[in-house]
Amino acid sequence: MKIALITDPHLESDTQRFPGLDPLARVDMALEAVKQQVPDADLLVLLGDLTDTCSVGSYQAVRERLTALGMPTRVLVGNHDDRQSISSAWPDLPVDENGFLQSSMITDNLALLFLDTHEPGTHAGHYCAARQSWLAAELARAGDRPSFLFMHHQPGFVGTRVDDSRLQQHEDLARIIKREGNVRQIICGHTHMTVAGAWRGIAWTSLQATHVQVGLDFPERPRRYYSGPAHIGVMLIDGNGDSAVHFYDFLQPYPPFQTV
C-alpha cells in the first residue's frame, strides 16, 4: 500500500507573525507534489491543523482541491481545528458512534486506524475513555493484522517544548496497544518537525508541516520558526506489514543529474 501524507497547513494563519507566507499556496504545492510523485497512491491522509481560524471556507478550499485530485482521502482533526466545521466540509467523513472523527480501514492483510485527539480549548492532545474503547475494539477486530495508527498529536517525547502538548493520555494508549499487540507504527503531525523514534517499543514518526518548520528549541533556546523545509510524506507498507516513510521537500525540488 502507498499512502501520501500531508500535515499542518494552518490556513488563514497570522500574516504578521509569518509575513510573506501563503499557506493555501503551499497546500497547492503539496498536492501538486503528490500528483507528480505518487499519482498512484492508494490513500491521502491529512494529519490535522488544516486551518488556524476553523472557518468553513478554509475547509471547503481544501475539499475542492482534494476533489480535483481525485484520490481517496482521510482527514484528521488537530488542535487548531474544529470538529463540526470539518464534518460540515466533509459530510461523508466517517465518525465513530460517539461522533468523534475516528475510522478504520481493515483489509485482508493490514489495518489502518485514524484517531481523533482533538480537545476544544487546549493545544494538548486528549484521548478520552470513549475514544479509547473504540480503539480497543477496532484493534481487536484487526486481529493479527499489522496495524498502523494515524493521529495528530504525538504520543512519544520529542525533547523540546512541543512535549507540553503531546497526547496527555499516552499511558492509557500504551496499555491498549500492549494488550492487543498488533500495532506496528504511529504516524503524527503537530510537531512541525521531522522526528522519528520509538515509544513503548512502537515506531513513531511525525512530519514536517506544509506551513512552517519549528527549530530545535531545546530548553536553553527561544522558540524559532523557519519558512522551510516543507514536505509531503510517502508511506509504503508491504504484504508483511513492514513499512517505510519517505519525505519529499516540495519547496526546493532538487534537479536530477543527467545520466548517460
N, C-alpha and C positions, 0 to 999 in steps of 0.2 A: 504494500500500500504506500502511496505517496501523498503526503499532506503538506500543503502550503500554510505558513504561519505568519500572521501579522499582529502586532500589538501596539497599544497606546498611541493612537493618532492624536488624541486631545484636540479635536476640532473646536474652533472658537476659543482658543486659549488666549491669555493676556498678551496683546501685541506690544504693550510697553515693557513687559518683562522679557519677551523674546522678540525684539524688533527684527523685521525682515523675514521672519519665519512664516510660511504659508502652510498650515497643517493639511488643508484639503489638497493642495498641490502635491504634497508628499504622499497622501493616500493614492492619488492618481499615479505617481511614480512607482509606488509599491505594487499596485495592481498591474501596471504595465510590466514590471519585473516578473510578477507571477505569470503573466501571459506569455512573456518571451522565454523565460527559463523553465517553467514547469506547466505548459499548457495542458498536459495530460494528468495533472494532479487529480486524485480521487476526491479530495476534500480541501476546502479552505477554512481555517479556523481563525477567527478574530478573538484575541485573548483579553479584550476588555479595554476600558477607558477610551471609548470611541470619541467622547466629547468632554469638554470642561463645563458646558452650560446645561447639558441634558435637554437641549431644545429638540423638539421633534424634527425640525428642519434639518438639523445636523445628521440625525439618524437616517432620514429619508435620502439625504445626499449620498450617504454611504450605500444605502439599499439600492438606489438607482445604478450606481457603479457596479455593484455586485451582480445585479440582474443583467447588465450588459456583458459582464464577464462570463456569465452562464455556467458557473461552477457550483456544485453543492457546497453549502456554507453552514457553519455553526457559529453563533455569536455569543460570547460570554459577557457577563456584566462585571465591571470593575468598580473601584471605589469612587470614581468621578461620574459614574453612570447613574441612570435611573431605570429601575426595572420596568416600570409601567410604560415609560417612553420607548424603551426598546421593544416591548411587546406590541406597542401601537405601530411602530415602523415595520416590525416583523411579526404579523399576527399568526403566521404559520410556524413560528419558532416553538419547538417543544418545551413544555413545562412539566414539573412533577406534580403529584397530587396535592401539594400544598401551595402551588403557584410559584415556586422557585424556578429559575431558568436553568434547569438541570435536565440532562437527557443522556442517552447512551446509544451506541451503535455496536451491536454484537453480531459478528459474522461467524462463519464456521471455525475460524482459527484465531480470532483475536477479539478484544473488546475495547472500545473507546468510550470513556466516560467524561462528560462535560459538566463541571461543577460550578455552583453559584456561591461565591464567597463574599458577596456584597452585603454590607450592613449600613443602612442610612445613618448619617450623622457622624461617621468616622471613616478615616482612611485605612484603618486596620482591617485585615481580613477576618471574617467570622464564619463559623460553620456550626449552626445550632443542632440540637438533638434531632429535629425533624429531618434536616438535610443529611445528617449522619445516618439515620435509619434508611433513607433512600439509597445512599451509597452502599451500605452494608448489604442491602437486598440485591442491588444490581451486581455487586461483586460476587455474591453467592450465585446469582443466576449465570454469571460468566463461567463459573466452574473452574476448570483447569486451563482455560484460555488465557494466554498472556494479555494483561490488561494495562491500559495507559490512561492516566488522568490528565485532563487539561483544566487549568484553573487560573484565575487572575493573580491571586496572591501566592507568594512562595511559602512553602512550609518550612524549609530549611533556613539556616542562618547564612547571611552574606558576609557579615563582619563590618558593615557600615550602618549608618543611621536608618537605612531602609528596613532594618530588622525591627524597628519600633512598630512598623505597620505590617509585619508578616502575619500569616494566619495565626490567630490567637489560640485556637483550639487544636494546635498541631499535635499535641499529645493524644487527644481523642482520635484524630485522624490516624495517627500511628498505630493505635490499638486495633482499629478496624482493618487496616492494611495488613498488620501482622497476623490477625486471626484468619483472614481469607487467604493470604499467601500467594496471590496471583498478580500483584501489581509489579510491573517492570520499570516504569519510568513516569515521571511527572513533568509536564511542560507548563511554564508560567509566563506571565508578563510582569507588570508592576514595577520592576526594579529599574527600568531604563538602563540596564547594563546586560552585557553578555556574561552569564555566570553558569558554570557547570559544577555540580558537586554531588555528594551522597548524603542522604538524610535517612537515618534508621535503616541503612543498608539498601535504600532505594535511590537510583539515579534520578536527579532532577536538573532541569535546565531552564533558565529564564532568558528571554530575548531582549535585544535592544529595541527601543521604541522607534516608530517612524517619526516621532516628534523630536525630542532632544535626548542627548546622552548625559547621564549623571557620572561625574568623575569619581575617582576613588576617594570618597570623602571619609577617610578614616577619622577617628575622633579628634585628632590634633589639627585637622584641616577644616576650613569652612566648606560648605557645600558649593560645588561648582557645576555649571551646566555647559554643555558643548553642542554646537549645531550638528555634529555628526560624530561617528558614522551613523547611518540608519540602514537597517537591513530587513529583508524578509528571511524567514526560516523555511527550510525544506526538510521534512522528516520522512525517512524511509523505514518501513517495517517489513521484514521478510517473513516467509512462511513459518519460521521457527520462533517468531516473536523477538528476534534481535532487531535493534534499531540504531539509526544514525541520524544526527541532526546537522544539517549544513546551513551556512549563513551566506547571504549574498548582499553586498553593500550596493544599493541602487543609487546612492548619491555619486559615487565615484567608481563606475564600472570600468575596470582597467582593461585596456585593449589587449587582445591576444597577440602573441608574436606570430608572424607568418612562418610557416614551416614548408620545407620542400620535400 
